[in-house]
Amino acid sequence: MAPADPSPFVVTDPCPVCHGRGAIDEQPCATCHGTGVHRFYHGTKAELKPGDLIEPGFSSNFGKRKQATYVYVTGTLDAATWGAELALGEGRGRIYRVEPTGPIEDDPNLTDKKFPGNPTKSYRSREPLRVSGELTDWQGHSPETLKAMKDNLERLKRLGVEAID
């Protein structure tokens, strides 16, 4: 197992290939997939190991558990922490370092008018994510913050708002 990142600040480093520009010679950067971010995370409750693929086509980990047409990835440890804490299922939340295997795009669930500019660095893809390692020393949100988020998600559910497309 790869060692955990020593600090959450490392997630803000720009891609070493394109230096955060997101493109080289009018083509998306193969390292950051056009995002300018070079480290990606995925939060879940699934137990995975390096080399495993996280693929679309399975029941979503959120909401009504519809068949997922995308997999979700983030460039920030905070957004991955929310994924790990809010995922359905038993067991502990887990955060994995992942590598997209194909194109990724902004996640419209988090990059609409509420969050212009994609501050959560949240993306989605129709292509699998390859697990490269697990972070084991991350800190979850406070119980009060987590309860407030779950209460808000429950309120949205009652209003008929589905969290994941």
ZADO-1210 file (C-alpha; in nm, 4 decimals, padded with zeros to 6 digits):
<atoms>
<atom x="00.0000" y="00.0000" z="00.0000" code="MET" pos="1"/>
<atom x="00.1339" y="00.3415" z="-00.0935" code="ALA" pos="2"/>
<atom x="00.1995" y="00.5825" z="00.1948" code="PRO" pos="3"/>
<atom x="-00.0707" y="00.8372" z="00.2689" code="ALA" pos="4"/>
<atom x="-00.0189" y="01.1955" z="00.1620" code="ASP" pos="5"/>
<atom x="00.1383" y="01.3902" z="00.4504" code="PRO" pos="6"/>
<atom x="-00.0791" y="01.6995" z="00.4041" code="SER" pos="7"/>
<atom x="-00.4024" y="01.8036" z="00.2346" code="PRO" pos="8"/>
<atom x="-00.2178" y="02.1016" z="00.0855" code="PHE" pos="9"/>
<atom x="-00.0560" y="01.8806" z="-00.1776" code="VAL" pos="10"/>
<atom x="-00.3873" y="01.8590" z="-00.3644" code="VAL" pos="11"/>
<atom x="-00.3515" y="02.2157" z="-00.4839" code="THR" pos="12"/>
<atom x="-00.0239" y="02.1568" z="-00.6703" code="ASP" pos="13"/>
<atom x="-00.0696" y="02.2184" z="-01.0401" code="PRO" pos="14"/>
<atom x="-00.0171" y="01.9422" z="-01.2913" code="CYS" pos="15"/>
<atom x="00.3604" y="01.8999" z="-01.3456" code="PRO" pos="16"/>
<atom x="00.3143" y="01.8482" z="-01.7186" code="VAL" pos="17"/>
<atom x="00.0947" y="02.1424" z="-01.8202" code="CYS" pos="18"/>
<atom x="00.1592" y="02.3532" z="-01.5049" code="HIS" pos="19"/>
<atom x="-00.2125" y="02.3986" z="-01.4426" code="GLY" pos="20"/>
<atom x="-00.3000" y="02.5276" z="-01.7907" code="ARG" pos="21"/>
<atom x="-00.5030" y="02.2128" z="-01.8611" code="GLY" pos="22"/>
<atom x="-00.3959" y="02.1822" z="-02.2247" code="ALA" pos="23"/>
<atom x="-00.0825" y="02.1319" z="-02.4281" code="ILE" pos="24"/>
<atom x="-00.0814" y="02.2177" z="-02.7990" code="ASP" pos="25"/>
<atom x="-00.4619" y="02.2460" z="-02.8125" code="GLU" pos="26"/>
<atom x="-00.4989" y="01.8867" z="-02.6828" code="GLN" pos="27"/>
<atom x="-00.6105" y="01.7978" z="-02.3304" code="PRO" pos="28"/>
<atom x="-00.3162" y="01.7143" z="-02.1087" code="CYS" pos="29"/>
<atom x="-00.2844" y="01.3354" z="-02.0663" code="ALA" pos="30"/>
<atom x="-00.1868" y="01.3767" z="-01.7002" code="THR" pos="31"/>
<atom x="-00.4600" y="01.6127" z="-01.5785" code="CYS" pos="32"/>
<atom x="-00.7201" y="01.5536" z="-01.8531" code="HIS" pos="33"/>
<atom x="-00.7551" y="01.9258" z="-01.9092" code="GLY" pos="34"/>
<atom x="-00.8301" y="02.0159" z="-01.5471" code="THR" pos="35"/>
<atom x="-00.4933" y="02.1492" z="-01.4352" code="GLY" pos="36"/>
<atom x="-00.5133" y="01.9095" z="-01.1349" code="VAL" pos="37"/>
<atom x="-00.2739" y="01.6175" z="-01.1116" code="HIS" pos="38"/>
<atom x="-00.3939" y="01.4288" z="-00.8040" code="ARG" pos="39"/>
<atom x="-00.7439" y="01.2846" z="-00.7997" code="PHE" pos="40"/>
<atom x="-00.9424" y="01.1259" z="-00.5173" code="TYR" pos="41"/>
<atom x="-01.2579" y="00.9158" z="-00.4863" code="HIS" pos="42"/>
<atom x="-01.4488" y="00.8766" z="-00.1582" code="GLY" pos="43"/>
<atom x="-01.6612" y="00.5654" z="-00.1016" code="THR" pos="44"/>
<atom x="-01.7325" y="00.2827" z="00.1411" code="LYS" pos="45"/>
<atom x="-01.6234" y="00.0131" z="-00.1038" code="ALA" pos="46"/>
<atom x="-01.3106" y="-00.1807" z="-00.0143" code="GLU" pos="47"/>
<atom x="-01.0730" y="-00.1572" z="-00.3105" code="LEU" pos="48"/>
<atom x="-00.7071" y="-00.2249" z="-00.3805" code="LYS" pos="49"/>
<atom x="-00.4492" y="-00.0704" z="-00.6141" code="PRO" pos="50"/>
<atom x="-00.5219" y="-00.1622" z="-00.9748" code="GLY" pos="51"/>
<atom x="-00.8988" y="-00.2024" z="-00.9209" code="ASP" pos="52"/>
<atom x="-01.1255" y="-00.0089" z="-01.1556" code="LEU" pos="53"/>
<atom x="-01.4176" y="00.2051" z="-01.0411" code="ILE" pos="54"/>
<atom x="-01.6560" y="00.1873" z="-01.3355" code="GLU" pos="55"/>
<atom x="-01.9943" y="00.3305" z="-01.4335" code="PRO" pos="56"/>
<atom x="-02.2810" y="00.0878" z="-01.4802" code="GLY" pos="57"/>
<atom x="-02.3329" y="-00.0149" z="-01.1185" code="PHE" pos="58"/>
<atom x="-02.5924" y="00.1117" z="-00.8714" code="SER" pos="59"/>
<atom x="-02.5084" y="00.4636" z="-00.7617" code="SER" pos="60"/>
<atom x="-02.3711" y="00.5036" z="-00.4126" code="ASN" pos="61"/>
<atom x="-02.6132" y="00.7919" z="-00.3527" code="PHE" pos="62"/>
<atom x="-02.9775" y="00.8886" z="-00.3843" code="GLY" pos="63"/>
<atom x="-03.2161" y="00.6359" z="-00.5372" code="LYS" pos="64"/>
<atom x="-02.9230" y="00.4085" z="-00.6328" code="ARG" pos="65"/>
<atom x="-03.0012" y="00.4364" z="-01.0042" code="LYS" pos="66"/>
<atom x="-02.7574" y="00.2799" z="-01.2466" code="GLN" pos="67"/>
<atom x="-02.4641" y="00.5196" z="-01.2631" code="ALA" pos="68"/>
<atom x="-02.3682" y="00.6445" z="-01.6075" code="THR" pos="69"/>
<atom x="-02.0638" y="00.8273" z="-01.4692" code="TYR" pos="70"/>
<atom x="-01.7955" y="00.7800" z="-01.2062" code="VAL" pos="71"/>
<atom x="-01.7000" y="01.0796" z="-00.9955" code="TYR" pos="72"/>
<atom x="-01.3577" y="01.2117" z="-00.9005" code="VAL" pos="73"/>
<atom x="-01.2263" y="01.5185" z="-00.7213" code="THR" pos="74"/>
<atom x="-00.9041" y="01.7099" z="-00.6922" code="GLY" pos="75"/>
<atom x="-00.9680" y="01.8068" z="-00.3280" code="THR" pos="76"/>
<atom x="-00.9438" y="01.5998" z="-00.0157" code="LEU" pos="77"/>
<atom x="-01.2485" y="01.7765" z="00.1330" code="ASP" pos="78"/>
<atom x="-01.4793" y="01.6702" z="-00.1516" code="ALA" pos="79"/>
<atom x="-01.3455" y="01.3128" z="-00.1306" code="ALA" pos="80"/>
<atom x="-01.4118" y="01.3188" z="00.2446" code="THR" pos="81"/>
<atom x="-01.7766" y="01.4086" z="00.1780" code="TRP" pos="82"/>
<atom x="-01.7978" y="01.1183" z="-00.0685" code="GLY" pos="83"/>
<atom x="-01.6577" y="00.8753" z="00.1880" code="ALA" pos="84"/>
<atom x="-01.8834" y="01.0022" z="00.4667" code="GLU" pos="85"/>
<atom x="-02.2065" y="01.0214" z="00.2667" code="LEU" pos="86"/>
<atom x="-02.1780" y="00.7006" z="00.0623" code="ALA" pos="87"/>
<atom x="-02.4499" y="00.4452" z="00.1302" code="LEU" pos="88"/>
<atom x="-02.3645" y="00.1081" z="00.2733" code="GLY" pos="89"/>
<atom x="-02.1989" y="-00.0433" z="00.5747" code="GLU" pos="90"/>
<atom x="-01.8396" y="-00.0135" z="00.6784" code="GLY" pos="91"/>
<atom x="-01.6070" y="00.2790" z="00.7122" code="ARG" pos="92"/>
<atom x="-01.5581" y="00.5528" z="00.4611" code="GLY" pos="93"/>
<atom x="-01.2499" y="00.5232" z="00.2431" code="ARG" pos="94"/>
<atom x="-01.0613" y="00.7661" z="00.0236" code="ILE" pos="95"/>
<atom x="-00.8616" y="00.6407" z="-00.2706" code="TYR" pos="96"/>
<atom x="-00.6118" y="00.8098" z="-00.4976" code="ARG" pos="97"/>
<atom x="-00.7338" y="00.7367" z="-00.8496" code="VAL" pos="98"/>
<atom x="-00.6228" y="00.7912" z="-01.2071" code="GLU" pos="99"/>
<atom x="-00.8808" y="00.8618" z="-01.4787" code="PRO" pos="100"/>
<atom x="-00.8451" y="00.6217" z="-01.7731" code="THR" pos="101"/>
<atom x="-01.0240" y="00.8529" z="-02.0151" code="GLY" pos="102"/>
<atom x="-01.1678" y="01.2019" z="-02.0536" code="PRO" pos="103"/>
<atom x="-01.3216" y="01.3772" z="-01.7537" code="ILE" pos="104"/>
<atom x="-01.5543" y="01.6769" z="-01.7406" code="GLU" pos="105"/>
<atom x="-01.6800" y="01.9170" z="-01.4743" code="ASP" pos="106"/>
<atom x="-01.9437" y="01.7561" z="-01.2507" code="ASP" pos="107"/>
<atom x="-02.2616" y="01.9588" z="-01.3173" code="PRO" pos="108"/>
<atom x="-02.4020" y="01.8550" z="-00.9772" code="ASN" pos="109"/>
<atom x="-02.1356" y="02.0739" z="-00.8122" code="LEU" pos="110"/>
<atom x="-02.0393" y="02.3272" z="-01.0774" code="THR" pos="111"/>
<atom x="-02.3658" y="02.5020" z="-01.1503" code="ASP" pos="112"/>
<atom x="-02.4425" y="02.8600" z="-01.0459" code="LYS" pos="113"/>
<atom x="-02.3900" y="02.7697" z="-00.6783" code="LYS" pos="114"/>
<atom x="-02.0211" y="02.6943" z="-00.7316" code="PHE" pos="115"/>
<atom x="-01.8956" y="02.8784" z="-01.0396" code="PRO" pos="116"/>
<atom x="-01.5395" y="02.7961" z="-01.1377" code="GLY" pos="117"/>
<atom x="-01.5510" y="02.4454" z="-00.9889" code="ASN" pos="118"/>
<atom x="-01.3881" y="02.5257" z="-00.6503" code="PRO" pos="119"/>
<atom x="-01.4430" y="02.1649" z="-00.5370" code="THR" pos="120"/>
<atom x="-01.2483" y="02.0426" z="-00.8422" code="LYS" pos="121"/>
<atom x="-01.5230" y="01.7834" z="-00.8947" code="SER" pos="122"/>
<atom x="-01.5371" y="01.5899" z="-01.2200" code="TYR" pos="123"/>
<atom x="-01.7102" y="01.2936" z="-01.3770" code="ARG" pos="124"/>
<atom x="-01.6248" y="01.0419" z="-01.6471" code="SER" pos="125"/>
<atom x="-01.7872" y="00.7653" z="-01.8451" code="ARG" pos="126"/>
<atom x="-01.4509" y="00.5859" z="-01.8356" code="GLU" pos="127"/>
<atom x="-01.3211" y="00.3918" z="-01.5332" code="PRO" pos="128"/>
<atom x="-01.0990" y="00.5306" z="-01.2599" code="LEU" pos="129"/>
<atom x="-00.7979" y="00.3170" z="-01.1664" code="ARG" pos="130"/>
<atom x="-00.7200" y="00.2950" z="-00.7935" code="VAL" pos="131"/>
<atom x="-00.3556" y="00.3782" z="-00.7228" code="SER" pos="132"/>
<atom x="-00.3672" y="00.3762" z="-00.3408" code="GLY" pos="133"/>
<atom x="-00.5685" y="00.4489" z="-00.0288" code="GLU" pos="134"/>
<atom x="-00.5361" y="00.7450" z="00.2071" code="LEU" pos="135"/>
<atom x="-00.5644" y="00.6153" z="00.5611" code="THR" pos="136"/>
<atom x="-00.4993" y="00.9213" z="00.7776" code="ASP" pos="137"/>
<atom x="-00.7698" y="01.1612" z="00.6548" code="TRP" pos="138"/>
<atom x="-00.9892" y="01.3507" z="00.8988" code="GLN" pos="139"/>
<atom x="-01.3673" y="01.3413" z="00.8707" code="GLY" pos="140"/>
<atom x="-01.5985" y="01.6368" z="00.9257" code="HIS" pos="141"/>
<atom x="-01.7246" y="01.7090" z="01.2756" code="SER" pos="142"/>
<atom x="-02.0380" y="01.5192" z="01.3832" code="PRO" pos="143"/>
<atom x="-02.2321" y="01.8486" z="01.3783" code="GLU" pos="144"/>
<atom x="-02.1192" y="01.9367" z="01.0250" code="THR" pos="145"/>
<atom x="-02.1945" y="01.5853" z="00.9011" code="LEU" pos="146"/>
<atom x="-02.5407" y="01.5898" z="01.0615" code="LYS" pos="147"/>
<atom x="-02.6169" y="01.9294" z="00.9041" code="ALA" pos="148"/>
<atom x="-02.5185" y="01.7965" z="00.5591" code="MET" pos="149"/>
<atom x="-02.7280" y="01.4798" z="00.6009" code="LYS" pos="150"/>
<atom x="-03.0250" y="01.6871" z="00.7216" code="ASP" pos="151"/>
<atom x="-02.9931" y="01.9122" z="00.4160" code="ASN" pos="152"/>
<atom x="-02.9738" y="01.6117" z="00.1814" code="LEU" pos="153"/>
<atom x="-03.2853" y="01.4664" z="00.3468" code="GLU" pos="154"/>
<atom x="-03.4657" y="01.7995" z="00.2979" code="ARG" pos="155"/>
<atom x="-03.3691" y="01.8017" z="-00.0713" code="LEU" pos="156"/>
<atom x="-03.4893" y="01.4411" z="-00.1049" code="LYS" pos="157"/>
<atom x="-03.8297" y="01.5390" z="00.0379" code="ARG" pos="158"/>
<atom x="-03.8424" y="01.8182" z="-00.2227" code="LEU" pos="159"/>
<atom x="-03.7722" y="01.5648" z="-00.4980" code="GLY" pos="160"/>
<atom x="-03.4185" y="01.6842" z="-00.5737" code="VAL" pos="161"/>
<atom x="-03.1881" y="01.3971" z="-00.6711" code="GLU" pos="162"/>
<atom x="-02.8276" y="01.4613" z="-00.5677" code="ALA" pos="163"/>
<atom x="-02.6603" y="01.2701" z="-00.8524" code="ILE" pos="164"/>
<atom x="-02.7561" y="01.2802" z="-01.2223" code="ASP" pos="165"/>
</atoms>
